[in-house]
Amino acid sequence: MYGKSATTKITICLLVAALGLVITCYAQKSSGPWKVHDRERPCPPVVTPPQQFGQPPSDAIILFDGKDTSQWEIDRQEGGDIKWKIENGYMEIAKKAGGIRTKKSFGNCQLHIEWWVPADVDPKVTDQSRSNSGVFLMGRYEIQVLDSYTADNYKDNRTYADGQASGIYGQYPPLVNACRKGGEWQSYDIGFLRPLFDDKGSCIRKARVTVIHNGVVVHNNVELQGATAHKAIAKYSPHGEAPISLQDHGNPVRFRNIWIRELPEQPYSVTE
């Protein structure tokens, strides 16, 4: 991941930096007092970018640094300490440990997360049983985690297109399959714009998401049709900010280097 050429690193960094631009340009706009090139318009805050791709910028909230799990709890109504295995800089889903969620709730955000699936899975294990997990934005909108690598020795490893790795579950397949093979670390960089609801609970702005998988754009600012679901049409129900959650689907998937940046709504536009 970190042995790429300088040109590749620059390209990937530009893609990740573009997440904020892609998301905020679709945020709810409001009129403001600013004229074009108004010198009284406040400048944005300064953020120190990372020295290496995949590392957090200065304004990121570190959700998991390889050891500290204090940002997480069991994904149940009562919460509680997580039961996943923590070692060698990653956390791994333990048998019957259950899913986990962040203690803090989030809305608009940029999320970075790295994940790993085993290399020694029985080739006869395919489809949704092959190292399944998921990243849930606001606990409702799933970016699928799955071993979807394809090669000669994986030729029978098929599943439904909107359920493969980096798919928006039940809604959108990724534009391309950018999976690495089992045993290699993979990354998601996600830009998310939360949905908005009126006083009657109707959705007045659908959620949007951009996903970069291993440095490759696989979803380009797509509009979500509602909360993701299995064998059901997606639909919205009103909600506020909610935690990020990671799914326990019974497979020993690992996660590391998880950080998030909270993003604002679109700033005031110019008036003339």
TADA-V182679 format. One record per pair of residues at least 12 apart in sequence whose C-alpha atoms are under 10 Angstrom apart, sorted by the first residue. I is the first residue (numbers start at 1). J is the second residue. Records with the same first field share a line. If there is no record, write none. Layout:
I=J ; J
This chain:
1=53 ; 54 ; 184 ; 185 ; 186 ; 187 ; 214 ; 215
2=52 ; 53 ; 54
8=215
9=52 ; 53 ; 215
10=53
11=215
12=53 ; 54 ; 212 ; 214 ; 215 ; 216 ; 217
13=49 ; 50 ; 52 ; 53 ; 54 ; 215
14=215
15=189 ; 212 ; 215 ; 216 ; 217
16=53 ; 54 ; 110 ; 112 ; 189 ; 190 ; 191 ; 210 ; 211 ; 212 ; 215 ; 216 ; 217
17=49 ; 110 ; 191
18=191 ; 210
19=109 ; 110 ; 111 ; 189 ; 190 ; 191 ; 192 ; 209 ; 210 ; 211 ; 212 ; 220 ; 221
20=108 ; 109 ; 110 ; 190 ; 191 ; 192 ; 193 ; 210 ; 261 ; 263 ; 264
21=191 ; 266
22=191 ; 192 ; 193 ; 208 ; 209 ; 210 ; 220 ; 221
23=108 ; 109 ; 110 ; 190 ; 191 ; 192 ; 193 ; 194 ; 207 ; 208 ; 209 ; 210 ; 220 ; 221 ; 263 ; 264 ; 265 ; 266
24=108 ; 191 ; 192 ; 193 ; 263 ; 264 ; 265 ; 266 ; 267
25=193 ; 265 ; 266 ; 267
26=193 ; 205 ; 207 ; 208 ; 221 ; 265 ; 266
27=108 ; 193 ; 194 ; 195 ; 205 ; 207 ; 208 ; 264 ; 265 ; 266 ; 267
28=193 ; 196 ; 205 ; 265 ; 266 ; 267 ; 268
29=265 ; 266 ; 267 ; 268 ; 269
30=265 ; 266 ; 267 ; 268 ; 269 ; 270 ; 271
31=267 ; 268 ; 269 ; 270 ; 271
32=267 ; 268 ; 269 ; 270 ; 271
33=268 ; 269 ; 270 ; 271 ; 272
34=268 ; 269 ; 270 ; 271 ; 272
35=269 ; 270 ; 271 ; 272
36=269 ; 270 ; 271 ; 272
37=270
38=270
41=268 ; 270
45=59
46=58 ; 59
47=59 ; 60
53=215
54=112 ; 113 ; 114 ; 187 ; 188 ; 189 ; 215 ; 257 ; 258 ; 259
55=112 ; 257 ; 258 ; 259
56=111 ; 112 ; 257 ; 258 ; 259 ; 260 ; 261
57=259 ; 260 ; 261
58=261
59=259 ; 260 ; 261 ; 262
60=110 ; 111 ; 112 ; 258 ; 259 ; 260 ; 261 ; 262
61=111 ; 258 ; 259 ; 260 ; 261 ; 262
62=112 ; 257 ; 258 ; 259 ; 260 ; 261
63=102 ; 103 ; 104 ; 111 ; 112 ; 113 ; 244 ; 256 ; 257 ; 258 ; 259 ; 260
64=89 ; 90 ; 91 ; 113 ; 255 ; 256 ; 257 ; 258 ; 259 ; 260
65=89 ; 90 ; 91 ; 256 ; 257 ; 258 ; 259
66=86 ; 87 ; 88 ; 89 ; 90 ; 91 ; 255 ; 256 ; 257 ; 258
67=86 ; 87 ; 88 ; 89 ; 90 ; 91 ; 256
68=86 ; 89 ; 91
69=81 ; 82 ; 84 ; 86 ; 91 ; 102
70=82 ; 102 ; 103
71=101 ; 102 ; 103 ; 104
72=100 ; 101 ; 102 ; 103 ; 104 ; 243 ; 244 ; 245 ; 246
73=99 ; 100 ; 101 ; 102 ; 103 ; 104 ; 245
74=97 ; 98 ; 99 ; 100 ; 101 ; 102 ; 103 ; 245 ; 246
75=98 ; 99 ; 100 ; 101 ; 102 ; 103 ; 139 ; 243 ; 244 ; 245 ; 246 ; 247 ; 248
76=98 ; 99 ; 100 ; 101
79=100 ; 101 ; 102 ; 103
80=100 ; 103
81=100
82=94 ; 97 ; 98 ; 99 ; 100 ; 101
83=95 ; 96 ; 97 ; 98 ; 99 ; 100
84=96 ; 97 ; 98 ; 99 ; 100 ; 248 ; 252 ; 254
85=97 ; 252 ; 254
86=254 ; 255 ; 256
88=256
89=254 ; 255 ; 256 ; 257
90=114 ; 115 ; 116 ; 254 ; 255 ; 256 ; 257 ; 258
91=115 ; 252 ; 253 ; 254 ; 255 ; 256 ; 257
92=115 ; 116 ; 117 ; 248 ; 251 ; 252 ; 253 ; 254 ; 255 ; 256
93=133 ; 246 ; 247 ; 248 ; 249 ; 250 ; 251 ; 252 ; 253 ; 254 ; 255
94=248 ; 250 ; 251 ; 252 ; 253 ; 254
95=248 ; 249 ; 250 ; 251 ; 252
96=248 ; 249 ; 250 ; 251
97=248 ; 249 ; 250
98=246 ; 247 ; 248 ; 249 ; 250
99=133 ; 134 ; 245 ; 246 ; 247 ; 248 ; 249 ; 250
100=243 ; 244 ; 245 ; 246 ; 247 ; 248
101=135 ; 136 ; 138 ; 139 ; 242 ; 243 ; 244 ; 245 ; 246 ; 247
102=138 ; 139 ; 242 ; 243 ; 244 ; 245 ; 246
103=242 ; 243 ; 244 ; 245
104=241 ; 242 ; 243 ; 244
105=137 ; 138 ; 139 ; 240 ; 241 ; 242 ; 243 ; 244
106=137 ; 138 ; 139 ; 194 ; 240 ; 241 ; 242 ; 243 ; 244 ; 260 ; 261 ; 262 ; 263
107=137 ; 138 ; 192 ; 193 ; 194 ; 195 ; 240 ; 241 ; 242 ; 243 ; 244 ; 262 ; 263 ; 264 ; 265
108=137 ; 138 ; 191 ; 192 ; 193 ; 194 ; 195 ; 207 ; 208 ; 209 ; 241 ; 261 ; 262 ; 263 ; 264 ; 265
109=137 ; 190 ; 191 ; 192 ; 193 ; 194 ; 209 ; 260 ; 261 ; 262 ; 263 ; 264
110=189 ; 190 ; 191 ; 192 ; 193 ; 209 ; 210 ; 211 ; 259 ; 260 ; 261 ; 262 ; 263
111=137 ; 188 ; 189 ; 190 ; 191 ; 192 ; 211 ; 244 ; 258 ; 259 ; 260 ; 261 ; 262
112=187 ; 188 ; 189 ; 190 ; 191 ; 211 ; 212 ; 256 ; 257 ; 258 ; 259 ; 260 ; 261
113=135 ; 186 ; 187 ; 188 ; 189 ; 190 ; 255 ; 256 ; 257 ; 258 ; 259 ; 260
114=185 ; 186 ; 187 ; 188 ; 189 ; 213 ; 214 ; 254 ; 255 ; 256 ; 257 ; 258 ; 259
115=133 ; 145 ; 146 ; 183 ; 184 ; 185 ; 186 ; 187 ; 188 ; 253 ; 254 ; 255 ; 256 ; 257 ; 258
116=131 ; 145 ; 146 ; 147 ; 180 ; 181 ; 182 ; 183 ; 184 ; 185 ; 186 ; 187 ; 252 ; 253 ; 254 ; 255 ; 256
117=130 ; 131 ; 132 ; 133 ; 145 ; 146 ; 147 ; 180 ; 181 ; 182 ; 183 ; 184 ; 185 ; 186 ; 251 ; 252 ; 253 ; 254 ; 255
118=130 ; 131 ; 147 ; 181 ; 182 ; 183 ; 184 ; 185 ; 251 ; 252 ; 253 ; 254
119=131 ; 147 ; 181 ; 182 ; 183 ; 184
120=182 ; 183
121=147 ; 182 ; 183
123=153 ; 154 ; 155 ; 156 ; 157
124=154 ; 156 ; 157
125=156 ; 157
126=147 ; 148 ; 154 ; 156 ; 157 ; 158 ; 159
127=146 ; 147 ; 148 ; 156 ; 157 ; 158 ; 159 ; 160 ; 163 ; 164
128=145 ; 146 ; 147 ; 148 ; 157 ; 158 ; 159 ; 160 ; 163 ; 164 ; 165 ; 249
129=146 ; 147 ; 159 ; 249 ; 250 ; 251
130=145 ; 146 ; 147 ; 148 ; 157 ; 158 ; 159 ; 251
131=145 ; 146 ; 147 ; 148 ; 182 ; 249 ; 250 ; 251 ; 252 ; 253 ; 254
132=144 ; 145 ; 146 ; 147 ; 148 ; 163 ; 164 ; 165 ; 247 ; 248 ; 249 ; 250 ; 251 ; 252 ; 253
133=145 ; 146 ; 147 ; 165 ; 246 ; 247 ; 248 ; 249 ; 250 ; 251 ; 252 ; 253 ; 254
134=146 ; 165 ; 166 ; 167 ; 168 ; 169 ; 245 ; 246 ; 247 ; 248 ; 249 ; 253
135=166 ; 168 ; 188 ; 244 ; 245 ; 246 ; 247
136=168 ; 169 ; 227 ; 228 ; 242 ; 243 ; 244 ; 245 ; 246 ; 247
137=190 ; 192 ; 193 ; 194 ; 209 ; 227 ; 241 ; 242 ; 243 ; 244 ; 245 ; 246
138=192 ; 194 ; 227 ; 239 ; 240 ; 241 ; 242 ; 243 ; 244 ; 245
139=227 ; 228 ; 241 ; 242 ; 243 ; 244 ; 245 ; 246 ; 247
140=226 ; 227 ; 228 ; 229 ; 236 ; 242 ; 243 ; 244 ; 245
141=168 ; 169 ; 192 ; 194 ; 207 ; 209 ; 224 ; 225 ; 226 ; 227 ; 228 ; 229 ; 234 ; 244 ; 245
142=163 ; 166 ; 167 ; 168 ; 169 ; 170 ; 171 ; 227 ; 228 ; 229 ; 244 ; 245 ; 246 ; 247
143=162 ; 163 ; 164 ; 165 ; 166 ; 167 ; 168 ; 169 ; 170 ; 172 ; 174 ; 188 ; 190 ; 209 ; 211 ; 228 ; 246
144=162 ; 163 ; 164 ; 165 ; 166 ; 167 ; 168 ; 169 ; 170 ; 173 ; 247
145=163 ; 164 ; 165 ; 166 ; 167 ; 168 ; 169 ; 188 ; 246 ; 247 ; 253
146=159 ; 163 ; 164 ; 165 ; 166 ; 167 ; 179 ; 182 ; 251 ; 253
147=164 ; 165 ; 179 ; 180 ; 181 ; 182 ; 253
148=163 ; 164 ; 165 ; 166 ; 177 ; 178 ; 179 ; 180 ; 181 ; 182
149=164 ; 165 ; 177 ; 178 ; 179 ; 180 ; 181 ; 182
150=177 ; 178 ; 179 ; 180 ; 181
151=181
154=181
160=173
161=173 ; 174 ; 177
162=174
163=230
164=177 ; 179
165=177 ; 178 ; 179 ; 213
166=178 ; 179 ; 187 ; 188 ; 211 ; 212 ; 213 ; 218 ; 219
167=211 ; 218 ; 219
168=209 ; 211 ; 219 ; 222 ; 224 ; 228
169=227 ; 228 ; 229 ; 230 ; 231 ; 234
170=225 ; 227 ; 228 ; 229 ; 230 ; 231 ; 232 ; 233 ; 234
171=223 ; 224 ; 225 ; 226 ; 227 ; 228 ; 229 ; 233 ; 234
172=218 ; 219 ; 222 ; 223 ; 224 ; 225
173=218 ; 219
174=211 ; 212 ; 213 ; 217 ; 218 ; 219 ; 220
175=216 ; 217 ; 218 ; 219 ; 220
176=213 ; 216 ; 217 ; 218 ; 219
177=213 ; 216 ; 218
178=212 ; 213 ; 214 ; 215 ; 216 ; 217 ; 218
179=213 ; 214 ; 216
180=213 ; 214
185=214 ; 254 ; 255 ; 256
186=213 ; 214 ; 215 ; 255 ; 256
187=212 ; 213 ; 214 ; 215 ; 216 ; 255 ; 256 ; 257 ; 258
188=211 ; 212 ; 213 ; 214 ; 215 ; 216 ; 217 ; 218 ; 258
189=210 ; 211 ; 212 ; 213 ; 214 ; 215 ; 216 ; 217 ; 259 ; 260
190=209 ; 210 ; 211 ; 212 ; 213 ; 217 ; 219 ; 260
191=208 ; 209 ; 210 ; 211 ; 212 ; 219 ; 220 ; 221 ; 260 ; 261 ; 263
192=207 ; 208 ; 209 ; 210 ; 211 ; 221 ; 222 ; 262 ; 263
193=205 ; 206 ; 207 ; 208 ; 209 ; 210 ; 221 ; 223 ; 224 ; 263 ; 264 ; 265
194=206 ; 207 ; 208 ; 209 ; 224 ; 240 ; 241 ; 265
195=207 ; 208 ; 223 ; 224 ; 226 ; 236 ; 237 ; 238 ; 239 ; 240 ; 241
196=238 ; 239 ; 240
197=236 ; 237 ; 238 ; 239 ; 240
198=238
199=238
200=238
201=236 ; 237 ; 238 ; 239
202=236 ; 237 ; 238
203=226 ; 235 ; 236 ; 237 ; 238 ; 239
205=223
206=222 ; 223 ; 224 ; 225 ; 226 ; 236
207=221 ; 222 ; 223 ; 224 ; 225 ; 226 ; 227 ; 236
208=220 ; 221 ; 222 ; 223 ; 224 ; 225
209=221 ; 222 ; 223 ; 224
210=222 ; 223
224=236
244=260
